[in-house]
Amino acid sequence: GQEDEDSKQATETFIKSLYEHCEEALGRYIGSPTLEGTHEEKQAVRALFAVGELSMIGFRNDEESIPGRRKRRRTPMDPLEAISVKPAARLLSIVETLLATTLPHEIETQPRKTPHRVRAHAFLTLGKLCIRDPVLAKNSLVLFSRELQRREEASPTVLSNVLLTMGDLCARYTNLVDIYLPTVAAFFLSWVVE
């Protein structure tokens, strides 16, 4: 009834507020002169983790995010079930920026390397956002695939998180991931050959 709607509205408002705080922390991190081993790095990792977890609030494996899927009836036992709050476009853009090996910089300055720890969390966060958004998933799969192809340069932590994310996306959107399975197989085969 009305109490459930009020609760849902309050939860969605709270999630949006937390997204804003995470966006601020990540924006400060990208603008900071030193990226690795700083308090800002720890805050960035926490913010990335929080964004991923916030995006999963209310998620059910059988939820309707894919056209043609049957909508599950809402039960009074789970008031969070129908909640799905997407982050703002700027926050999504910041998460995608943190996937890069280097961050944007002024022309006259040296490129700033994104720490492996931050990149690894950014890939997981993007993967969680993709679970709730098939369009984002379709557009992001090429990023995940490309990271597997650059395995010589990538950190094992980043690669592990990319594989984990692609596995989750494969379970959720099999038809989208199919074309990337040869890349995943080649990645595993390259480890066996060495």
Secondary structure as GFF3:
##gff-version 3
##sequence-region A 1 194
A	DSSP	alpha_helix	2	31	.	.	.	ID=ss1
A	DSSP	alpha_helix	39	56	.	.	.	ID=ss2
A	DSSP	alpha_helix	89	97	.	.	.	ID=ss3
A	DSSP	beta_strand	102	103	.	.	.	ID=ss4
A	DSSP	beta_strand	112	113	.	.	.	ID=ss5
A	DSSP	alpha_helix	116	131	.	.	.	ID=ss6
A	DSSP	alpha_helix	134	149	.	.	.	ID=ss7
A	DSSP	alpha_helix	156	172	.	.	.	ID=ss8
A	DSSP	alpha_helix	174	177	.	.	.	ID=ss9
A	DSSP	three_ten_helix	178	180	.	.	.	ID=ss10
A	DSSP	alpha_helix	181	193	.	.	.	ID=ss11
###
